[in-house]
Amino acid sequence: MSTTATAMPPSALERLASLRPDGTPQNTNDNRPRWLVQTGLAVLRVDTDAVAGRFLTRGEITPCTGYPCYDRKESIPQEMRIPGSERTNRTGTEMLYMRYAGPEAERLLNELEQQNPEGLTEITALLGWEPAEVAALRLNDVIYPQGLARLPEQHDDLLAHYKQIREGIAQGGTPPCFTTPAQKDEFGRNRGLYLQIIDTLIGATERVRGLHLAHLEFTHQCMRLQPSDPSGYYKRGYDEKDQELLVRTGKPRIDNAQDMTAKALNTLADGAAKGGNAELLQLIAEQQAVNRALLEEIKALKTEKGEPKPAPQPQGQKPQGSK
């Protein structure tokens, strides 16, 4: 009796050895701390213990560090096994090994960010800095003197804040959190580093603003579809993320008339699914399409020619609508 070997899925270590986007192999032994930031969502959750708590709060520069985890014993090179960590379960024997910071950061920044872009960015100026060294820089005190809990809500306001802090540092100012001569001297020696970090924050915020605007534009397109649209992209209304992005971008909600019509369509669609309201649903849908087309024409006219002016009147008469 012959048997065919079943292909096993790649081990965790083999998965870590994936290629970079440029095709060069990763250094899976790179355990230098990496420093990440996101300035979009209040909380961005990730799927790795390399980030403490598995989340990044908005604006906070967060370390990505190595951590131990289990894998099949035979999949771990001898030199990487952590002695005394063996455990046996139904699938065999497992041992602990170190999951390094470098490959985990690369996976977050490349693979996951490409699948679901949220503006996650690396502070490359801090590559390899240990947490205690970064803590000594007092970045939160320098960049957010009012505290992280009081960040400006909108992207444009946060950008203005970063640029104001940067200008003060570039012009030779010293943040008030440094009071002693030694602290001021140390800050002066690292002035260029602080400017690099703030420049990265500015770039990250500009990028995530674009991502959020594009997300909302797509949401609005989906909300304007009919419930029966064959694309399947119809959306009943704003979800929790949309609500936050409306705040971040300052982008207005779609106008109340369309919002009310969309809600009416939802109600009627439920009735139509049960065999009623079909004709009325079609009538309202057609009227909504006409209203949208008219609104777009008005917007285009305003963009090209400015606000409409009163029509020419016969000499000696007042413009229509005036008193």
C-alpha positions in Angstrom: 0.0 0.0 0.0 1.5 3.3 -1.0 0.9 6.6 0.6 1.2 10.2 -0.6 2.9 12.7 1.7 0.6 15.5 2.6 2.1 19.0 2.1 2.4 20.8 5.5 1.6 24.5 5.6 4.6 26.8 6.1 5.7 27.1 9.6 5.7 30.5 11.4 9.4 30.9 10.8 9.0 30.1 7.2 6.2 32.6 6.9 8.5 35.2 8.5 11.0 34.6 5.8 8.7 36.1 3.1 10.2 38.5 0.6 10.2 42.3 0.8 8.3 44.2 -1.9 11.6 44.8 -3.8 12.3 41.1 -3.9 15.2 41.0 -1.4 15.1 38.5 1.5 14.2 39.8 4.9 16.7 39.4 7.8 14.5 37.2 10.1 17.1 37.7 12.9 16.6 41.5 13.0 15.4 42.2 16.5 16.1 45.9 16.5 13.1 47.8 17.9 11.0 49.5 15.2 8.8 52.6 16.0 5.4 52.9 14.4 2.8 55.6 14.4 -0.7 56.2 13.0 -2.5 59.6 13.0 -5.9 58.5 11.6 -8.1 56.5 13.9 -8.5 57.0 17.7 -7.3 53.3 18.0 -5.8 51.1 15.3 -5.8 47.4 16.3 -3.1 45.1 14.9 -2.7 41.3 15.0 0.6 40.9 16.7 2.0 40.9 20.3 5.0 42.7 19.0 2.9 45.8 19.6 2.0 46.0 23.3 -1.8 45.5 23.8 -2.1 44.9 20.0 -3.2 48.5 19.3 -1.8 52.0 18.5 -3.4 55.1 19.7 -3.6 58.1 17.4 -0.4 60.1 17.3 1.5 58.0 19.8 4.9 56.7 18.6 4.7 53.1 19.5 7.5 50.4 19.7 7.3 47.1 17.8 9.6 44.7 19.6 10.4 41.0 19.5 8.5 38.5 21.6 8.5 34.7 22.3 5.9 32.4 20.7 5.3 28.7 20.1 5.8 26.7 16.9 6.4 23.1 16.0 9.7 22.0 17.5 11.0 20.5 14.3 10.3 23.7 12.5 12.6 25.8 14.7 16.3 25.8 14.1 18.3 24.4 17.1 20.0 27.7 17.8 16.7 29.6 18.0 14.9 27.3 20.5 14.4 28.6 23.9 15.6 25.9 26.4 13.1 24.5 28.8 10.1 25.7 26.8 8.9 22.4 25.5 5.2 21.5 25.7 3.3 18.6 24.2 -0.3 18.7 22.9 -2.4 16.8 20.4 -0.4 18.0 17.4 3.0 17.1 18.8 5.8 18.9 20.6 6.1 22.7 20.5 8.8 25.0 21.8 9.2 28.7 22.2 11.3 30.8 19.8 11.8 34.6 19.5 9.6 36.3 16.9 11.8 39.2 15.9 10.8 42.8 15.7 12.1 43.4 12.2 10.0 40.9 10.2 6.9 41.7 12.3 7.2 45.4 11.5 7.8 44.7 7.9 4.6 42.5 7.8 2.5 45.2 9.4 3.9 48.0 7.2 3.7 46.1 3.9 1.4 43.1 3.8 -1.3 44.3 6.2 -1.1 47.9 5.2 -1.5 47.0 1.5 -4.6 44.8 2.3 -6.3 47.4 4.5 -4.5 50.8 4.4 -4.9 52.8 7.6 -1.8 55.1 7.3 0.5 53.0 9.5 3.9 54.6 9.2 7.4 53.9 10.5 9.6 56.5 12.3 12.7 55.4 10.5 14.8 58.0 12.4 14.3 55.8 15.6 15.2 52.5 14.0 17.1 50.4 16.6 16.5 52.8 19.5 15.6 51.0 22.7 12.4 52.0 24.6 14.4 53.6 27.4 16.4 55.7 25.0 13.2 56.9 23.2 11.5 57.6 26.6 14.4 59.9 27.4 13.6 62.0 24.3 10.2 62.9 25.9 8.5 62.9 22.5 5.0 63.2 23.8 5.9 66.2 26.0 7.7 67.9 23.0 5.1 67.2 20.3 1.9 67.1 22.3 2.4 69.6 25.2 -1.4 69.5 25.9 -1.4 65.7 26.1 -2.3 63.0 23.6 -5.9 63.0 25.0 -6.4 66.5 23.6 -5.2 66.1 20.0 -7.0 68.2 17.4 -9.8 66.0 16.0 -9.5 67.0 12.3 -6.5 66.1 10.1 -6.0 69.7 9.0 -5.9 71.0 12.5 -3.4 68.3 13.5 -1.2 69.2 10.5 -1.3 72.8 11.6 -0.2 71.7 15.1 2.7 69.6 13.9 3.9 72.5 11.6 3.7 75.0 14.5 5.7 72.7 16.8 8.3 72.1 14.0 8.6 75.8 13.3 9.4 76.5 17.0 12.1 73.9 17.1 13.6 74.9 13.7 13.9 78.5 14.9 16.0 77.4 17.9 13.3 77.2 20.5 13.4 74.7 23.4 10.2 73.0 24.6 9.2 74.0 28.1 9.4 70.4 29.4 13.2 70.8 29.4 14.1 73.1 32.3 17.7 72.4 33.3 20.8 73.5 31.4 21.8 69.9 30.8 18.3 69.0 29.4 18.4 72.0 27.1 21.8 71.1 25.9 20.8 67.5 25.2 17.7 68.7 23.3 19.9 71.1 21.2 22.1 68.2 20.2 19.1 66.2 19.1 17.3 69.0 17.4 17.7 67.5 14.0 16.3 64.2 15.2 13.1 65.9 16.5 12.7 67.7 13.2 13.0 64.4 11.3 10.4 62.8 13.5 7.9 65.6 13.1 8.4 65.6 9.3 7.4 61.9 9.4 4.3 62.7 11.4 3.4 65.4 8.9 3.8 63.0 6.0 1.8 60.3 7.8 -1.1 62.7 8.5 -1.2 64.0 4.9 -1.3 60.4 3.6 -4.0 59.2 6.0 -6.1 62.3 5.2 -6.1 61.3 1.5 -7.0 57.7 2.5 -9.9 58.9 4.6 -11.3 61.2 2.0 -11.2 58.4 -0.6 -12.9 56.1 1.9 -15.8 58.6 2.5 -16.2 59.3 -1.2 -16.7 55.6 -1.8 -19.1 55.4 1.1 -21.1 58.2 -0.4 -21.2 56.5 -3.8 -22.5 53.3 -2.1 -25.2 55.2 -0.2 -26.4 56.8 -3.4 -27.0 53.4 -5.0 -30.4 51.7 -5.0 -30.9 48.8 -2.6 -31.3 46.4 -5.5 -28.1 47.5 -7.2 -26.5 44.4 -8.8 -23.0 45.5 -7.7 -23.8 44.6 -4.1 -22.2 47.8 -2.9 -25.3 49.5 -1.7 -24.9 50.9 1.8 -27.8 51.9 4.1 -25.9 54.6 6.0 -22.7 55.5 7.8 -21.0 52.9 10.0 -18.9 53.6 13.0 -15.7 54.1 11.1 -17.4 56.4 8.6 -18.7 58.5 11.6 -15.1 58.9 12.9 -13.8 59.7 9.4 -16.4 62.5 9.0 -14.9 64.1 12.1 -11.3 63.6 11.0 -11.8 65.0 7.5 -14.4 67.7 8.3 -16.2 66.4 5.2 -20.0 67.1 5.3 -22.5 64.4 5.4 -24.5 63.8 2.3 -27.3 66.4 2.2 -30.4 65.7 4.4 -32.7 65.4 1.4 -30.7 62.5 0.1 -30.3 61.0 3.5 -34.1 61.1 4.1 -34.7 59.6 0.6 -32.2 56.8 1.3 -34.0 56.0 4.5 -37.3 56.0 2.7 -35.8 53.6 0.1 -34.7 51.3 2.8 -38.2 51.1 4.3 -39.8 50.7 0.9 -37.2 48.1 -0.1 -38.2 46.0 2.9 -41.9 46.2 1.8 -41.0 45.5 -1.8 -39.2 42.3 -0.7 -42.5 41.1 0.7 -44.4 41.8 -2.5 -45.6 45.4 -1.9 -44.5 49.0 -2.7 -42.7 48.0 -5.9 -44.2 50.7 -8.1 -43.7 53.4 -5.5 -40.2 52.3 -4.8 -39.4 52.6 -8.5 -41.0 56.1 -8.7 -39.0 57.4 -5.7 -35.8 55.9 -7.1 -36.3 57.7 -10.4 -37.0 61.0 -8.6 -33.9 60.6 -6.6 -31.8 60.1 -9.8 -33.4 63.3 -11.2 -32.6 65.2 -8.0 -29.0 64.0 -8.0 -28.5 65.0 -11.7 -29.9 68.5 -11.0 -27.8 68.9 -8.0 -24.6 68.0 -9.9 -25.6 70.5 -12.7 -26.0 73.3 -10.1 -22.6 72.5 -8.5 -20.9 72.5 -11.9 -22.5 75.8 -12.8 -21.3 77.4 -9.5 -17.8 76.0 -10.0 -17.4 77.3 -13.6 -19.2 80.7 -13.3 -19.6 81.4 -9.6 -22.9 82.1 -8.0 -25.8 82.7 -10.5 -26.6 86.3 -11.1 -30.1 87.7 -11.5 -31.5 87.4 -15.0 -31.5 90.7 -17.1 -34.6 92.8 -16.4 -36.4 95.4 -18.5 -35.0 98.9 -17.9 -36.6 100.6 -14.9 -37.8 97.4 -13.3 -36.3 95.8 -10.2 -34.8 92.3 -10.4 -37.2 89.5 -9.7 -37.6 88.6 -6.0 -36.4 92.0 -4.8 -38.5 94.4 -2.7 
